[in-house]
Amino acid sequence: MIKALLFFLLGSICAWLIELPFGGWFLILGLALYIHFIFKEQGAFLFAWLFGLGYFCNALWWIYVSLHDVGKIAAPISALAVIALSAYLALFPAAALKLTHQFHSSAARVLGLASAWVIMEWARGQLFTGFPWAGLAESQVDGPFFAWATIFGGLACAWFCIALAAYLSQGKHNLFTKCVASIAIISASHALGLISFTEPIGRPIDVTLIQGNFEQSLKFDPEYIHQQVGFYSNAIKNSDSHLVVAPETAFPLPLKAIPQELISDIKPTIAKKNVILGVVSTGPSGLPTNSAIALNQGNLIYQYDKSHLVPFGEFIPWGFQWFVDLFKVPLGNFERGSMAQMPYILDQGTDQIAIGLMICYEDVFGDELAKRQRNSSLEHHLWINLTNLAWFGESQAPEQQLRLARLRSIETGIPTLRATNTGVTAVIDSQGQVVYELPKFQQATLKTSVQAYSGKTPYVWLGDLPILIISALFLVFAWYQNKK
């Protein structure tokens, strides 16, 4: 029992380490400690699952805040939801450990565990619409292996993270040799970051990002809606920036219900000004859509409908209607937008800047964004994410999503603008660095500029396939070596 608790606590500690400054470095040491002990255990799957349970319960406790504090769902049900999701997600790293626990040589353990972990991380992001949040990859935006995201994506960052931790734990070399080898691997990885696959296009774009800081429990209150609409309308009208962005559901009204005079009021009066804001629209089936609209000197000229919906938040997964009916959980049922939507075009003199839009947690799915960029007939030059994290209170969720957004910019080589309701509203450059941000939980606007970039990284061209093939080959090699 004590041993089980220790593995649970170690998993929780590893989740906490990621939240520290340069947490990607500390995490490797925590994982090395975990791997050292787990390979000594006979009941490895159970203890690995408990490690994962502790990790995900700590990393995802903000779901409790969303369900209980904001959604007013009973505390036991909210806690059970966090535990149930964490228990499911913990099966993936536990399965990776199970696949490699019987490997005897240190090389087989290092290569096998890193490869199996990556394959399971990929599966976690695909099954049942996927939930890759709180993976190891995003820890590396401030870790030693960030540059691999440009080549093979975030999964490659996770591969090197696990491989180095396993080598420190299971390698047969002495401590000095391990230190030298680790420095060499990390130095080579950093040198990779000096290679640029994208280049600036046009001149910097003047932008204004608006952060309303409206409480979620009142967001759709009829008496409170007027205050929100008034704030965002005034902020939009008062901005003289080339691009003005307001967050997800900035106007918490159905698009058809927004008075035409209000649209006319915020519509730019000069040709160079562009406005993007979040609204609730309606799809072809009549169901609502979580959408973003764009306005310029003409009328409403562009609409993006969110494609990757949140299970239970925006749609009810198959087989769970009984849960909703039994506990009377207040859930939405939205229509899914197409994955093939075109980017928004912003005219900048002789240049046309193609802007890819994302809403809410769509920036969690790096392979989907790379596919959008790869398959589009128009090259993307800038990402914009509109989100509302007021659902999660004063938790670590905003910082977690900021790291994910930074990882997406590293993978694709183009900057990201984040307009949020409560934070973190920020500008991320093409190398994944936060260059400007607003303090959380303050009503404010961020007026700055961003440089758009042109080009495609290897990850955009190839997606997750190369790292999955490499991982599968390494896993087969490790299995063969172990059998021999």
Sequence and secondary structure as in RCSB ss.txt:
>XXXX:A:sequence
MIKALLFFLLGSICAWLIELPFGGWFLILGLALYIHFIFKEQGAFLFAWLFGLGYFCNALWWIYVSLHDVGKIAA
PISALAVIALSAYLALFPAAALKLTHQFHSSAARVLGLASAWVIMEWARGQLFTGFPWAGLAESQVDGPFFAWAT
IFGGLACAWFCIALAAYLSQGKHNLFTKCVASIAIISASHALGLISFTEPIGRPIDVTLIQGNFEQSLKFDPEYI
HQQVGFYSNAIKNSDSHLVVAPETAFPLPLKAIPQELISDIKPTIAKKNVILGVVSTGPSGLPTNSAIALNQGNL
IYQYDKSHLVPFGEFIPWGFQWFVDLFKVPLGNFERGSMAQMPYILDQGTDQIAIGLMICYEDVFGDELAKRQRN
SSLEHHLWINLTNLAWFGESQAPEQQLRLARLRSIETGIPTLRATNTGVTAVIDSQGQVVYELPKFQQATLKTSV
QAYSGKTPYVWLGDLPILIISALFLVFAWYQNKK
>XXXX:A:secstr
 HHHHHHHHHHHHHHHHHTSTTHHHHHHHHHHHHHHHHTT SSHHHHHHHHHHHHHHHHTTHHHIIIIIIT   H
HHHHHHHHHHHHHHTHHHHHHHHHHTT  SHHHHHHHHHHHHHHHHHHHTTGGG   TT SGGGGGGSTTTTHHH
HH HHHHHHHHHHHHHHHHH  S HHHHHHHHHHHHHHHHHHTT    EE SS EEEEEEE    GGGTT HHHH
HHHHHHHHHHHHH   SEEE  TTSS SBGGGS HHHHHHHS SSTT EEEEEEEEE TTS EEEEEEEE SSSE
EEEEE  S  BTTTB  TT HHHHHHHT          TT   EEEEETTEEEEEEEEEGGGGG HHHHHHHHHH
 SS   EEEEEE GGGG SSSHHHHHHHHHHHHHHHHSS EEEEESSS  EEE TTS EEEE  TT  EEEEEEE
  EE   HHHHHTTHHHHHHHHHHHHHHHHHHH 
